[in-house]
Amino acid sequence: MQDSWEIDVDWQSLEDGEPEEAACFAEIGMRSYGVPLTQGHDKLLNSLKQAPLLSGYHLALWFASNWWRLRWEPRRKSTAWALAHSMASIGEGYIWPDIDFASDGRFVLLNARPTMDRPGTPFRYITPETTSVIAAAKFEAVVDEFVATVVQRLRDCCPGATALDATWAAVGEERASKTMSAKRKLEALLGLDPDDMDDDRYAELQADSERIGVTALQELAAASEHGAIPTACELQEMGRASGHPCGGFVRFGQAAPVRANEPPMAASGQAWEAGGATARLLRDQQRLGADPITNRMLSELCGLQPRVLQKARTATGPGLAFFARGMAGKNCIVLRAKREEGRRFELARLLGDELMREKDEPLEDEPFSPATHSYTYRQKAQRAFAAELLSPFQAVDGMLDGDYSEEAQQDVAAHFNVSAVAIRTQLANHERIDRFEPEWGAAGAGLRAAPGVRP
């Protein structure tokens, strides 16, 4: 069986350079599901190579220095993100492949692209644009094995302490400590490097996590910009000003009996699969068929009044919708979107989040459930659930009948009262159209990265 991700190393000789670099000079190749990701054209030799000459030392040091962010930080559109996640940023005089790593917490998406053919550049990567989905545990195992191989090479060829030894030892100690792992994970989700967050700031965030829940704080961190996230007090004020009461402490979403089943979120599938499966189960149990869901039907599924979907009381401030238990003595829903289809989508996302909770998770441990624009597993599963609940793929595909033009998609979106983004994402998830990366807003849906490799 082809492995999901492999790094091959063939040591070579290098006369110049620092001792660490010379010792770890190698042909380094990467493959994902048997597909070469480092294939390129060597102009000097006029030949095709699967593994270019690179510095194993600098690659291992880059993995070690960025381990926490590579493991936990979802994709962000920023230079700082690229420096920590793209191999092209390693530099040190080598021509690195254009490969980046984006985590959703449960999986790491490995994205490889060909490089431009520039005059004077001796090597050009020609692998077609490819996205691979790697289980987080597999990502850790491959990085661990590669760095250990480099460390052993250094011990054999140039004994003595190196920056890699110190950095990798620190990562190992942090991973072994529950306390330090929690801090490093939160820093990574905020887009920060290790030790970029001072103790006072961390104490503030820990205090907020006691009020809104640890995983909720992590979701807010993943959606943050420049490390800034709303405080528990600010969220409570949003609830007071813009929240829709859910009525005492009645469980939000209690009308949806899918809660009694083992939630697909707990399985090992990708987010788009978990969200879609949960939505189909709910539709089946409610006997909704393929018909559009009206505002009344959607609100009743959530145990709410239809006025929750009216434009009034749209939240301002941070770009998120949320459900909060016991905020100011009551449960409340806060929606952010101004357009009706966006508010429907947000409410469906929050419903899906409730239905996909782990079976035995105590409600008091997670009193706050956010719907954000980030690319974490939880947020992607929410979007996939909402897209499938409001616009079931089989019905969408049947209506389009092979016509995937923009006009046809807009007609279907209007039929189901969802955004065109939701329809496009349904089609992309089921490989009817090419995958795309929308700017997630209130009416966004779940980005899918298909199993294995997709050119």
N, C-alpha and C positions, 0 to 999 in steps of 0.2 A: 504494500500500500504506500502511495506517495505521501511523504510527510508534508505538513502544512507550511513549515518554514525551516530552512536549513542554511547554515553558514559553513562553507568549505574553506579550509586554509591549507595552502601549499607553500611552505617556507622557501624563500629565495635569498640570495646573497646581495648585500649592498655595502659598497666600500666606503661611501661617505655617510655623513649624518651622525647624530648623537647615538651613543651605544644602544639605547632602548629602541630607537628607530631602526638601526641596522639589524638588531637581533630579531625584530618582528616584521621585517620587510617580507611581503608574501603576495602570492596570487590569492585574492579573496573573492569568492563567488557566493552569491545568494540565490536560492531557489525557493519557490513557493508552489506547493502542489505539483512539483516536477517541472515547473516553468522557470527558466532562467531569468533573473531580474537584473543581472549585471552583464548581460551580453552586450558586446560592443565591437566596433571596428578599430583595430590598431593601425593607424595610418603609416607608422614607421615600418611595420612589418607587412603592411597590406594584407592583413589576415583578420579573421573573425575570432574573437576570444570570449569565453564564457566567464573568465575570472581575471580582472585587470590587476596590475601591480599596485598595491596600496600599503599603507602603514597599519599593521594590525595593532600596534601600540596606540596610535592616535584614535583608532576606531574604538578600541576597548576603553580608553580613557573617556571618550565622548559618551559611550553607553553608561559608564559608571557615574560620570558627573551629572548626567541628565536622567538617571534611572527612575527617580520618583515621578518626574513629569512625563516621561515616556510611558510609565505604567498607568498613570491615573488621569492625566490632563486631556480633556477632549479638544477637538479642533477649535482653534480660534484664528481669526483673520488678523494677524499682527506679525510684525518682524520678530518680536521677542519669542513668539510661539515657534516660528520657523527655525530660529537659531537653536532651540532646544529639541526640535523634533525632526529636522531635515538633515540627512547625511551630507547634503551639498554644502552645509555650513561648516563642516569640519576643517576644511582648508589644509594648512601645513604644507602647501605646495603640491598636493595630489589632486587628481581629477576624480572626484567622488560621484557616485551615481545620484540621480535625483530621486531619492527614496525618502519618504517620511512616514512617521508612525503616529497614529491618532487613536487614543484609547476611549472607550465608552464605559470603562470600568470592568466589564465582563469579557470584552473582546478588544483586540488591537487591530485596527485597520492599517494594513501596509500598502501604501500607494507608491507605485513606481511609474516614472515617465521617461521617455527618451530625452536626450539632451540635444541642444542645437549644434549644428555643424558649423563651427567657427574656424576661420583660417588660423593656422598656427597651433591649433590644439591637436595633440597627437592621438587622442583617444576620444571616441564618441559612443555613448551608450545608445543602443538602437532598440532596446526592449519596448514593445508597444505599451501604451498607457494601460496599467493594470492595477486592480484593487484586490487585495487578498484579505480574508478575515481569519485572524489567528486568535485562538483562545488565549486569554490572559496568562493562564498557567503555562501554556506552551511558549509564549513570548518570554516569560521569566526563565524557563528552562534553557532555551536556546542562548539567551544573553549570558546566563550563568556559565554555561558550558564554554562559550566563546571566550569570555573574560578569563576563566580559569585556564584555558589553553594558552592564552597570551601570558598570564602570570607565570605559568610553569616554564614557558619559553624564556622568559626573562631570568628566572632562577637558574636555568641551565646555561645560558649564554653570557649573562652579565649580572652576577650576584650583587645585591645591594638594594637599598630602599629606593623606590621610585614614587612618583606622584600617583601612579596607578595603584600601587600597593596601599598607600594611605587612603585614597579615595574609595577603593573597593572595600577595604576593611571597615571604613565608616559606614558604608551602605549596608554591609552585612550586620553590623551591630544595631543599626537603626531598624532593619527588617526583623531582627530578633526581639526587639523591645516593643511591647504593645503600646506604650506611651509615646515613644518616638515615632513609631509607624503612623499613629493617628495624626501627629503634628505634621509629619512630612507629607502625608496624603492630603491634608487640608491645604498646606502650602502649594502643593502641585495643582490642586483643583482651582486655587486662586490665581494660578499662572506665575507662582513665585518659585525661585530657586531655594534650596535648603538654607535655612537660617536667615532668609530675607524677612521673616516675620518675627518681630520682637516678642518678648514674653508677655508684656502688657496687652498687646493686641491679641495674642493667642488666648489670654485669660478672658478677655472680653467676648471672644467668639465662643469659648467654652461655656461661659455664662448664658449666652444666647441659646446654645444648643440644649441647655437644660430646660429652656422654655418652649422651643419649637421642635426639638428632636435632632439627633446627630445626623441622620441621613438627610433630613430636610436642609440643615445647614450646609451639608456637602453639595446638595443640588443648587443651592443659592450661590455657593462659592464657584461652582463650575460655570455658572452663567454670569459671573461678575466681570466687570471691566476695570482694569487697573487695581484689582484687589478690593474694590469697594462693594459691599453688599448691604442691604437694608437691615437695620437692627430689629430685634424682637419688638421693641417699643414702637418703631416706625411701622412694622407690620400690623401691630395691634391697632394703631391709629388708622391705618388703611381699612382695617376691618370695621372699625366704628363708623368711618366716614362713607365708605363705599360698599360695605358688605350687605349681603342678603341673608337674613336670619334663616336658619334651617329648622328652627323650632326645638327649643329645649336641648336635650342631648340625644335626640333620635338620630340614629346612624344615617349619615348621608349615603345615598345609594342603596338603602336597605331593600328597596323594591326589586332589586336585581338579584335573583336567586343563584346566579352563577357563583356567588360568594361561597356557597356550600361545597363547591368543587375544588379540587386541587388546582390552583391558578397556574396557567401556562408560564407566567413570569418566573415561577420557581424552577422551571425546566432549564435545559442547557441550550435551548434554541436562541437564535438571534432576536433582537428586539422586535423587528417587523413581524416575525413569525409569532412571537408571544402575544403581541397586541392584536394581531389579526385573528388568531385562534380564540382569544377571549371574546372578541366582538362577535364572531360567528356563533359561539356557544350562547351568548346572551340573546342574539337574534333568534336562534332556534328555540330557546326556552320561552321566549316571549311571543313566539309565532309571528314574527314581524314580516316574514317573507322577504321579497325584494323591493318592497314599497319604500318611498321616502319616509323619514321619521319627522312628524310634525313637531312644532315647539311644545305643544301640550304633551305629546307622547314622551319627548325627551325629558322634560321637566318632571313628569310623573315617574319615569325610570329612576330619577335621582331623589324622589321623595320631596320635590319642591313645587312651588307654584309657578305657572308660566311667566309671571312678571319678571322672573329672574333673567329672562332673555330680552327684556325690553332695554332700550338704549339708556334709560335713566340710570344713574348711580354707577356710571363707568368709572373705574378707578384711574387715578392719575398717579404719577410717581414711577417707581421701579416697573420695568416691563415684564410683569408676571401676573398670572392669575393664581388663586389659591383657595383651598378649603382649610378652615381652621376649626378645631374642636375646642370648645370651652373658652374661646377668646372673649374677654369681657363678660364671662358667665354664660356664653351661648355659642352655638355653632354658627358659622357663617361662610358664605361663598363670596369671593371677590372676583369679578371678571374685568378684563382690561380692554378688550376689543371694542371698537366703536360700531363696526358693521355687524349685522345680524348673523351672517354666516360665520364670522369670526367668533362671536360669543357662543354660538352653538358648538363650534369646534372646541373652544376652551372648556365648556361645561362637559362635553363628551370626554375630553382628556382627563378631567378631574374624576369623572365617574370611572373611567378605565383604571386610573391610578388606585382607586379604592378597591376595585374588583381584583386587581393583580397584586394586592398586598400578600406578603408571605402568610401562609395559613395560620400560624400560631403567633403572629406578631401582636404584642399587646398594644391596644390603641393609645394607652396613656404614654407609651414610649415615643410615639410619633404623632403629636397633636396637630402638625402642620404639613400640608401636602401642596407643594408648588408645581405649577406648570410654567416652565421657562423656555427660552429660545436655545438652550444648550444642546449638545450632542451626546449627553450621557445615555446609557442604556435605558434608564427609567423614562427619560423624556422622549426618546425615540419610540419606546413601547407605547407610551401615551398617545403619541401622534398616530401610530399605526392603528391602535384601537379606535380612535376617533374617526379616522378615515374609513375603516371597514364598517364601523357601526353606522355612520351617516351615509356612506356611499359604497355598499358592498361590491366587491370587485366583479363577481359573476354578473351582476346586473349592469354594472358600468361597461364591462367588456361586451355584453350582449347588445346594449344600446349602440355602442360605437360600431360594432360589426366590422371591424377592420379599418375603419376610418379614424385615424389618430390625429387628424388635423387639429389645429388650435381652435377653430370654430366649432368642431364637433365636441371637443372637450369642454368648451364653455357652455354648450347646450346641455350637456350631461350635468355639469356643475350646477347650473340653474335648476335643473330638474330635482336634484337632491338637496338644494339649498346649502351648498358648500362652496369653497373657493376653487378656482381652477388649479391651484397648487395641490390641493388634496387629490384631485383626479389625476394629475400628472404623476404624483407620487405613487398612487395605486398602480398605474400602468408601468412605472419604472420598477416597482417592487416585484411585479409579475412578468418582467422582461418583455413587455409589449413595446416599450420605447427605451431609449438609452437612459442610463442613470444620470441624474443631475443633482446639483447641490443648491437648493433654493435658499434665499435669505429667510430664515424661519421667523414668522411673525405670529400673530394671533391665529391666523387661519392655516398655518403650516401643517405638514403631515410628517410621516416617519421616513427618514432616509434609510434606504436599504443598501447594504453591501452584501452581495450574494456570496454563498458558500464557495470556498475555494478561490479560484482566480477568474476574473472576468477581464478580458482585454477590451 
